[in-house]
Amino acid sequence: MPEHQHYVKSESLPCLGAADKHIRSMTGTIISVVVQTVGVSRWPELLLALVNCLNCNDLNHMEGAMDALSKSHLKNVIEYMLQVNKDIDEEVALESYEEGVCNLW
């Protein structure tokens, strides 16, 4: 993967919780474009970051993650998360995925 893609990916994730709503929105757009370009499976840190933001008590982080997930290319992230764990119950599948990702770190 080109160096500039690594740079964009590493610098984007911390901006999910930026205080400025415009920065959070632009971050979601950037993340969406990167996912479209390289695929969600080639950016495992993204899924962990989104889960952590959604579980965070900080409203900016939660809004940043929700904004990113609402972008057109990130709608496939939820589908990907469900496919990782083949459980027919979506809630169980997402919970199992989250536990698995957290255990990687």
Helices and strands as residue ranges (DSSP letters): H 3-12, G 13-17, H 21-38, G 40-42, H 44-55, H 59-70, G 72-74, H 75-84, H 90-104
